[in-house]
Amino acid sequence: MTLSVEQSAAVYEKYARLLAEGKEDEAGKYIGEQLPNLPEDLRNKIIALMLNQSLIDEARELETIHGIQEAGLAAAEKLEELKKNLKEDK
């Protein structure tokens, strides 16, 4: 069953309200449940937007992991330098 324009608008309004309330998980679940009922062109646009957001989120996570790895390497190098200095002081 494909929703009418008015019904599709109501789905969007509820989705937007959930997001505005900070209920991202609930909003995602809701739109996922409603997706099969939306008109195909709208469904395709939503799927493209969701895919794009997933890629952005993944890139941010990879960026964070890279930063943590760099900090870890810098700390390990500093520890090695401190060990070397301690041995030289003995």
N, CA, C and O atoms as a printed pandas DataFrame, in Angstrom:
     atom_number atom_name residue_name chain_id  residue_number  x_coord  y_coord  z_coord
0              1         N          MET        A               1    0.843   -1.175    0.000
1              2        CA          MET        A               1    0.000    0.000    0.000
2              3         C          MET        A               1    0.893    1.244    0.000
3              4         O          MET        A               1    1.714    1.428    0.898
4              5         N          THR        A               2    0.726    2.078   -1.000
5              6        CA          THR        A               2    1.488    3.317   -1.074
6              7         C          THR        A               2    0.690    4.432   -0.412
7              8         O          THR        A               2   -0.507    4.589   -0.652
8              9         N          LEU        A               3    1.370    5.190    0.417
9             10        CA          LEU        A               3    0.720    6.286    1.127
10            11         C          LEU        A               3    0.435    7.461    0.195
11            12         O          LEU        A               3    1.142    7.684   -0.787
12            13         N          SER        A               4   -0.598    8.192    0.522
13            14        CA          SER        A               4   -0.922    9.406   -0.224
14            15         C          SER        A               4    0.079   10.500    0.136
15            16         O          SER        A               4    0.906   10.326    1.031
16            17         N          VAL        A               5   -0.002   11.615   -0.560
17            18        CA          VAL        A               5    0.872   12.744   -0.274
18            19         C          VAL        A               5    0.662   13.215    1.162
19            20         O          VAL        A               5    1.627   13.501    1.871
20            21         N          GLU        A               6   -0.585   13.295    1.589
21            22        CA          GLU        A               6   -0.893   13.746    2.950
22            23         C          GLU        A               6   -0.353   12.765    3.988
23            24         O          GLU        A               6    0.201   13.168    5.010
24            25         N          GLN        A               7   -0.521   11.478    3.712
25            26        CA          GLN        A               7   -0.024   10.470    4.644
26            27         C          GLN        A               7    1.510   10.486    4.695
27            28         O          GLN        A               7    2.109   10.330    5.759
28            29         N          SER        A               8    2.124   10.676    3.540
29            30        CA          SER        A               8    3.583   10.764    3.474
30            31         C          SER        A               8    4.071   11.972    4.267
31            32         O          SER        A               8    5.086   11.901    4.960
32            33         N          ALA        A               9    3.339   13.083    4.160
33            34        CA          ALA        A               9    3.694   14.292    4.912
34            35         C          ALA        A               9    3.591   14.033    6.411
35            36         O          ALA        A               9    4.422   14.504    7.188
36            37         N          ALA        A              10    2.565   13.282    6.814
37            38        CA          ALA        A              10    2.395   12.958    8.230
38            39         C          ALA        A              10    3.557   12.087    8.721
39            40         O          ALA        A              10    4.035   12.261    9.842
40            41         N          VAL        A              11    4.003   11.162    7.891
41            42        CA          VAL        A              11    5.153   10.322    8.245
42            43         C          VAL        A              11    6.379   11.206    8.442
43            44         O          VAL        A              11    7.111   11.059    9.420
44            45         N          TYR        A              12    6.593   12.120    7.508
45            46        CA          TYR        A              12    7.738   13.025    7.610
46            47         C          TYR        A              12    7.655   13.877    8.875
47            48         O          TYR        A              12    8.654   14.055    9.572
48            49         N          GLU        A              13    6.479   14.397    9.170
49            50        CA          GLU        A              13    6.315   15.249   10.353
50            51         C          GLU        A              13    6.642   14.490   11.635
51            52         O          GLU        A              13    7.304   15.016   12.529
52            53         N          LYS        A              14    6.170   13.248   11.711
53            54        CA          LYS        A              14    6.470   12.448   12.901
54            55         C          LYS        A              14    7.964   12.152   12.975
55            56         O          LYS        A              14    8.564   12.224   14.047
56            57         N          TYR        A              15    8.555   11.822   11.845
57            58        CA          TYR        A              15    9.989   11.552   11.787
58            59         C          TYR        A              15   10.781   12.781   12.230
59            60         O          TYR        A              15   11.701   12.668   13.040
60            61         N          ALA        A              16   10.431   13.945   11.706
61            62        CA          ALA        A              16   11.113   15.193   12.051
62            63         C          ALA        A              16   10.935   15.522   13.532
63            64         O          ALA        A              16   11.864   16.007   14.177
64            65         N          ARG        A              17    9.749   15.262   14.067
65            66        CA          ARG        A              17    9.487   15.526   15.483
66            67         C          ARG        A              17   10.359   14.636   16.367
67            68         O          ARG        A              17   10.933   15.097   17.353
68            69         N          LEU        A              18   10.450   13.361   16.004
69            70        CA          LEU        A              18   11.288   12.441   16.779
70            71         C          LEU        A              18   12.749   12.893   16.757
71            72         O          LEU        A              18   13.431   12.855   17.780
72            73         N          LEU        A              19   13.218   13.317   15.595
73            74        CA          LEU        A              19   14.595   13.814   15.510
74            75         C          LEU        A              19   14.781   15.061   16.359
75            76         O          LEU        A              19   15.784   15.197   17.061
76            77         N          ALA        A              20   13.818   15.968   16.296
77            78        CA          ALA        A              20   13.901   17.211   17.063
78            79         C          ALA        A              20   13.921   16.927   18.566
79            80         O          ALA        A              20   14.519   17.681   19.334
80            81         N          GLU        A              21   13.275   15.854   18.979
81            82        CA          GLU        A              21   13.246   15.463   20.387
82            83         C          GLU        A              21   14.498   14.683   20.791
83            84         O          GLU        A              21   14.634   14.273   21.943
84            85         N          GLY        A              22   15.405   14.482   19.841
85            86        CA          GLY        A              22   16.636   13.757   20.135
86            87         C          GLY        A              22   16.477   12.250   20.169
87            88         O          GLY        A              22   17.314   11.550   20.740
88            89         N          LYS        A              23   15.427   11.749   19.574
89            90        CA          LYS        A              23   15.159   10.309   19.574
90            91         C          LYS        A              23   15.578    9.711   18.233
91            92         O          LYS        A              23   14.746    9.194   17.488
92            93         N          GLU        A              24   16.888    9.787   17.930
93            94        CA          GLU        A              24   17.392    9.347   16.637
94            95         C          GLU        A              24   17.122    7.875   16.371
95            96         O          GLU        A              24   16.730    7.504   15.265
96            97         N          ASP        A              25   17.331    7.032   17.381
97            98        CA          ASP        A              25   17.106    5.594   17.194
98            99         C          ASP        A              25   15.643    5.306   16.886
99           100         O          ASP        A              25   15.324    4.540   15.977
100          101         N          GLU        A              26   14.765    5.929   17.653
101          102        CA          GLU        A              26   13.334    5.732   17.433
102          103         C          GLU        A              26   12.920    6.263   16.056
103          104         O          GLU        A              26   12.105    5.649   15.368
104          105         N          ALA        A              27   13.487    7.407   15.661
105          106        CA          ALA        A              27   13.173    7.994   14.353
106          107         C          ALA        A              27   13.630    7.070   13.231
107          108         O          ALA        A              27   12.907    6.858   12.257
108          109         N          GLY        A              28   14.830    6.522   13.371
109          110        CA          GLY        A              28   15.344    5.601   12.358
110          111         C          GLY        A              28   14.495    4.359   12.231
111          112         O          GLY        A              28   14.216    3.893   11.126
112          113         N          LYS        A              29   14.084    3.822   13.373
113          114        CA          LYS        A              29   13.224    2.630   13.360
114          115         C          LYS        A              29   11.881    2.960   12.709
115          116         O          LYS        A              29   11.361    2.181   11.910
116          117         N          TYR        A              30   11.333    4.108   13.056
117          118        CA          TYR        A              30   10.030    4.518   12.515
118          119         C          TYR        A              30   10.087    4.676   10.994
119          120         O          TYR        A              30    9.232    4.156   10.277
120          121         N          ILE        A              31   11.097    5.396   10.511
121          122        CA          ILE        A              31   11.159    5.621    9.067
122          123         C          ILE        A              31   11.434    4.312    8.338
123          124         O          ILE        A              31   10.957    4.108    7.221
124          125         N          GLY        A              32   12.205    3.424    8.968
125          126        CA          GLY        A              32   12.448    2.104    8.377
126          127         C          GLY        A              32   11.166    1.297    8.231
127          128         O          GLY        A              32   10.970    0.593    7.241
128          129         N          GLU        A              33   10.299    1.408    9.226
129          130        CA          GLU        A              33    9.015    0.704    9.175
130          131         C          GLU        A              33    8.098    1.299    8.112
131          132         O          GLU        A              33    7.343    0.581    7.458
132          133         N          GLN        A              34    8.170    2.607    7.948
133          134        CA          GLN        A              34    7.290    3.305    7.002
134          135         C          GLN        A              34    7.803    3.274    5.567
135          136         O          GLN        A              34    7.031    3.493    4.634
136          137         N          LEU        A              35    9.073    3.010    5.378
137          138        CA          LEU        A              35    9.699    3.064    4.064
138          139         C          LEU        A              35    8.952    2.266    2.984
139          140         O          LEU        A              35    8.744    2.789    1.890
140          141         N          PRO        A              36    8.549    1.038    3.250
141          142        CA          PRO        A              36    7.861    0.276    2.201
142          143         C          PRO        A              36    6.537    0.911    1.744
143          144         O          PRO        A              36    6.077    0.646    0.633
144          145         N          ASN        A              37    5.935    1.733    2.583
145          146        CA          ASN        A              37    4.643    2.332    2.249
146          147         C          ASN        A              37    4.762    3.663    1.505
147          148         O          ASN        A              37    3.771    4.172    0.982
148          149         N          LEU        A              38    5.954    4.217    1.458
149          150        CA          LEU        A              38    6.145    5.514    0.820
150          151         C          LEU        A              38    6.233    5.357   -0.699
151          152         O          LEU        A              38    6.597    4.292   -1.196
152          153         N          PRO        A              39    5.900    6.413   -1.425
153          154        CA          PRO        A              39    6.040    6.363   -2.881
154          155         C          PRO        A              39    7.492    6.052   -3.265
155          156         O          PRO        A              39    8.422    6.460   -2.568
156          157         N          GLU        A              40    7.678    5.342   -4.356
157          158        CA          GLU        A              40    8.998    4.855   -4.740
158          159         C          GLU        A              40   10.040    5.972   -4.864
159          160         O          GLU        A              40   11.167    5.810   -4.397
160          161         N          ASP        A              41    9.687    7.088   -5.477
161          162        CA          ASP        A              41   10.672    8.164   -5.642
162          163         C          ASP        A              41   11.114    8.716   -4.287
163          164         O          ASP        A              41   12.297    8.993   -4.089
164          165         N          LEU        A              42   10.189    8.874   -3.369
165          166        CA          LEU        A              42   10.520    9.352   -2.026
166          167         C          LEU        A              42   11.340    8.307   -1.276
167          168         O          LEU        A              42   12.307    8.636   -0.589
168          169         N          ARG        A              43   10.946    7.055   -1.415
169          170        CA          ARG        A              43   11.660    5.942   -0.771
170          171         C          ARG        A              43   13.121    5.925   -1.244
171          172         O          ARG        A              43   14.037    5.767   -0.437
172          173         N          ASN        A              44   13.328    6.086   -2.546
173          174        CA          ASN        A              44   14.690    6.075   -3.093
174          175         C          ASN        A              44   15.506    7.254   -2.576
175          176         O          ASN        A              44   16.697    7.104   -2.300
176          177         N          LYS        A              45   14.890    8.415   -2.442
177          178        CA          LYS        A              45   15.596    9.586   -1.924
178          179         C          LYS        A              45   15.994    9.376   -0.464
179          180         O          LYS        A              45   17.105    9.718   -0.061
180          181         N          ILE        A              46   15.088    8.818    0.314
181          182        CA          ILE        A              46   15.369    8.567    1.732
182          183         C          ILE        A              46   16.499    7.552    1.873
183          184         O          ILE        A              46   17.398    7.731    2.695
184          185         N          ILE        A              47   16.455    6.496    1.078
185          186        CA          ILE        A              47   17.507    5.475    1.134
186          187         C          ILE        A              47   18.852    6.089    0.770
187          188         O          ILE        A              47   19.860    5.795    1.413
188          189         N          ALA        A              48   18.878    6.938   -0.254
189          190        CA          ALA        A              48   20.130    7.599   -0.655
190          191         C          ALA        A              48   20.653    8.491    0.472
191          192         O          ALA        A              48   21.853    8.509    0.745
192          193         N          LEU        A              49   19.757    9.228    1.121
193          194        CA          LEU        A              49   20.168   10.087    2.231
194          195         C          LEU        A              49   20.694    9.272    3.403
195          196         O          LEU        A              49   21.680    9.649    4.037
196          197         N          MET        A              50   20.036    8.156    3.688
197          198        CA          MET        A              50   20.472    7.304    4.796
198          199         C          MET        A              50   21.851    6.700    4.494
199          200         O          MET        A              50   22.706    6.617    5.376
200          201         N          LEU        A              51   22.053    6.285    3.251
201          202        CA          LEU        A              51   23.345    5.731    2.854
202          203         C          LEU        A              51   24.426    6.796    2.973
203          204         O          LEU        A              51   25.513    6.534    3.489
204          205         N          ASN        A              52   24.126    7.989    2.497
205          206        CA          ASN        A              52   25.077    9.095    2.589
206          207         C          ASN        A              52   25.438    9.385    4.045
207          208         O          ASN        A              52   26.613    9.570    4.362
208          209         N          GLN        A              53   24.449    9.427    4.929
209          210        CA          GLN        A              53   24.701    9.689    6.347
210          211         C          GLN        A              53   25.540    8.573    6.963
211          212         O          GLN        A              53   26.409    8.831    7.795
212          213         N          SER        A              54   25.279    7.336    6.553
213          214        CA          SER        A              54   26.070    6.216    7.064
214          215         C          SER        A              54   27.529    6.349    6.659
215          216         O          SER        A              54   28.429    6.075    7.452
216          217         N          LEU        A              55   27.759    6.772    5.419
217          218        CA          LEU        A              55   29.133    6.957    4.951
218          219         C          LEU        A              55   29.831    8.080    5.715
219          220         O          LEU        A              55   31.008    7.965    6.054
220          221         N          ILE        A              56   29.112    9.154    5.981
221          222        CA          ILE        A              56   29.670   10.270    6.753
222          223         C          ILE        A              56   30.013    9.807    8.166
223          224         O          ILE        A              56   31.089   10.112    8.681
224          225         N          ASP        A              57   29.090    9.068    8.792
225          226        CA          ASP        A              57   29.333    8.556   10.147
226          227         C          ASP        A              57   30.554    7.632   10.175
227          228         O          ASP        A              57   31.376    7.706   11.088
228          229         N          GLU        A              58   30.660    6.768    9.173
229          230        CA          GLU        A              58   31.790    5.839    9.091
230          231         C          GLU        A              58   33.101    6.609    8.939
231          232         O          GLU        A              58   34.097    6.267    9.576
232          233         N          ALA        A              59   33.107    7.638    8.105
233          234        CA          ALA        A              59   34.313    8.442    7.909
234          235         C          ALA        A              59   34.725    9.126    9.213
235          236         O          ALA        A              59   35.912    9.194    9.531
236          237         N          ARG        A              60   33.762    9.622    9.953
237          238        CA          ARG        A              60   34.062   10.270   11.235
238          239         C          ARG        A              60   34.648    9.275   12.231
239          240         O          ARG        A              60   35.583    9.593   12.967
240          241         N          GLU        A              61   34.088    8.068   12.246
241          242        CA          GLU        A              61   34.605    7.045   13.148
242          243         C          GLU        A              61   36.042    6.679   12.787
243          244         O          GLU        A              61   36.891    6.529   13.665
244          245         N          LEU        A              62   36.307    6.536   11.488
245          246        CA          LEU        A              62   37.661    6.214   11.046
246          247         C          LEU        A              62   38.633    7.336   11.391
247          248         O          LEU        A              62   39.777    7.080   11.765
248          249         N          GLU        A              63   38.181    8.564   11.265
249          250        CA          GLU        A              63   39.001    9.717   11.622
250          251         C          GLU        A              63   39.340    9.692   13.115
251          252         O          GLU        A              63   40.477    9.960   13.504
252          253         N          THR        A              64   38.360    9.373   13.936
253          254        CA          THR        A              64   38.566    9.286   15.381
254          255         C          THR        A              64   39.547    8.167   15.718
255          256         O          THR        A              64   40.451    8.349   16.532
256          257         N          ILE        A              65   39.362    7.021   15.092
257          258        CA          ILE        A              65   40.266    5.882   15.332
258          259         C          ILE        A              65   41.691    6.253   14.933
259          260         O          ILE        A              65   42.644    5.932   15.642
260          261         N          HIS        A              66   41.829    6.926   13.805
261          262        CA          HIS        A              66   43.159    7.343   13.342
262          263         C          HIS        A              66   43.809    8.279   14.363
263          264         O          HIS        A              66   44.996    8.149   14.660
264          265         N          GLY        A              67   43.039    9.211   14.893
265          266        CA          GLY        A              67   43.561   10.132   15.901
266          267         C          GLY        A              67   44.019    9.410   17.152
267          268         O          GLY        A              67   45.059    9.736   17.723
268          269         N          ILE        A              68   43.238    8.428   17.576
269          270        CA          ILE        A              68   43.596    7.642   18.761
270          271         C          ILE        A              68   44.874    6.847   18.506
271          272         O          ILE        A              68   45.746    6.760   19.370
272          273         N          GLN        A              69   44.972    6.265   17.307
273          274        CA          GLN        A              69   46.176    5.506   16.970
274          275         C          GLN        A              69   47.411    6.402   16.956
275          276         O          GLN        A              69   48.464    6.009   17.456
276          277         N          GLU        A              70   47.292    7.593   16.390
277          278        CA          GLU        A              70   48.421    8.522   16.371
278          279         C          GLU        A              70   48.840    8.906   17.787
279          280         O          GLU        A              70   50.031    8.968   18.090
280          281         N          ALA        A              71   47.863    9.162   18.651
281          282        CA          ALA        A              71   48.172    9.509   20.037
282          283         C          ALA        A              71   48.853    8.341   20.740
283          284         O          ALA        A              71   49.781    8.542   21.524
284          285         N          GLY        A              72   48.400    7.135   20.465
285          286        CA          GLY        A              72   49.008    5.948   21.062
286          287         C          GLY        A              72   50.452    5.762   20.614
287          288         O          GLY        A              72   51.321    5.436   21.422
288          289         N          LEU        A              73   50.703    5.970   19.334
289          290        CA          LEU        A              73   52.069    5.860   18.826
290          291         C          LEU        A              73   52.975    6.929   19.439
291          292         O          LEU        A              73   54.118    6.650   19.800
292          293         N          ALA        A              74   52.459    8.142   19.551
293          294        CA          ALA        A              74   53.245    9.225   20.153
294          295         C          ALA        A              74   53.568    8.890   21.603
295          296         O          ALA        A              74   54.685    9.131   22.062
296          297         N          ALA        A              75   52.601    8.339   22.325
297          298        CA          ALA        A              75   52.828    7.967   23.725
298          299         C          ALA        A              75   53.854    6.841   23.821
299          300         O          ALA        A              75   54.712    6.864   24.703
300          301         N          ALA        A              76   53.778    5.867   22.934
301          302        CA          ALA        A              76   54.736    4.756   22.942
302          303         C          ALA        A              76   56.147    5.265   22.649
303          304         O          ALA        A              76   57.108    4.822   23.278
304          305         N          GLU        A              77   56.273    6.186   21.706
305          306        CA          GLU        A              77   57.584    6.762   21.388
306          307         C          GLU        A              77   58.144    7.526   22.593
307          308         O          GLU        A              77   59.337    7.450   22.887
308          309         N          LYS        A              78   57.284    8.247   23.271
309          310        CA          LYS        A              78   57.709    9.000   24.457
310          311         C          LYS        A              78   58.172    8.041   25.553
311          312         O          LYS        A              78   59.178    8.291   26.218
312          313         N          LEU        A              79   57.438    6.948   25.739
313          314        CA          LEU        A              79   57.832    5.953   26.740
314          315         C          LEU        A              79   59.193    5.342   26.411
315          316         O          LEU        A              79   60.023    5.152   27.300
316          317         N          GLU        A              80   59.416    5.041   25.155
317          318        CA          GLU        A              80   60.709    4.479   24.752
318          319         C          GLU        A              80   61.830    5.476   25.020
319          320         O          GLU        A              80   62.911    5.097   25.469
320          321         N          GLU        A              81   61.569    6.744   24.746
321          322        CA          GLU        A              81   62.560    7.786   25.008
322          323         C          GLU        A              81   62.855    7.879   26.506
323          324         O          GLU        A              81   64.013    8.007   26.904
324          325         N          LEU        A              82   61.814    7.815   27.332
325          326        CA          LEU        A              82   62.000    7.861   28.786
326          327         C          LEU        A              82   62.789    6.651   29.279
327          328         O          LEU        A              82   63.659    6.793   30.138
328          329         N          LYS        A              83   62.496    5.459   28.744
329          330        CA          LYS        A              83   63.232    4.257   29.123
330          331         C          LYS        A              83   64.714    4.407   28.779
331          332         O          LYS        A              83   65.594    4.066   29.570
332          333         N          LYS        A              84   64.960    4.922   27.588
333          334        CA          LYS        A              84   66.354    5.108   27.142
334          335         C          LYS        A              84   67.078    6.078   28.074
335          336         O          LYS        A              84   68.220    5.837   28.465
336          337         N          ASN        A              85   66.410    7.170   28.424
337          338        CA          ASN        A              85   67.006    8.155   29.334
338          339         C          ASN        A              85   67.273    7.565   30.722
339          340         O          ASN        A              85   68.301    7.858   31.334
340          341         N          LEU        A              86   66.375    6.758   31.204
341          342        CA          LEU        A              86   66.569    6.106   32.517
342          343         C          LEU        A              86   67.763    5.183   32.492
343          344         O          LEU        A              86   68.544    5.165   33.443
344          345         N          LYS        A              87   67.926    4.415   31.432
345          346        CA          LYS        A              87   69.071    3.494   31.316
346          347         C          LYS        A              87   70.385    4.268   31.255
347          348         O          LYS        A              87   71.397    3.855   31.821
348          349         N          GLU        A              88   70.344    5.406   30.551
349          350        CA          GLU        A              88   71.566    6.213   30.422
350          351         C          GLU        A              88   71.937    6.851   31.747
351          352         O          GLU        A              88   73.119    7.057   32.022
352          353         N          ASP        A              89   70.949    7.168   32.574
353          354        CA          ASP        A              89   71.206    7.800   33.879
354          355         C          ASP        A              89   71.776    6.815   34.896
355          356         O          ASP        A              89   72.384    7.235   35.881
356          357         N          LYS        A              90   71.599    5.555   34.685
357          358        CA          LYS        A              90   72.082    4.544   35.657
358          359         C          LYS        A              90   73.542    4.338   35.607
359          360         O          LYS        A              90   74.077    3.525   36.361
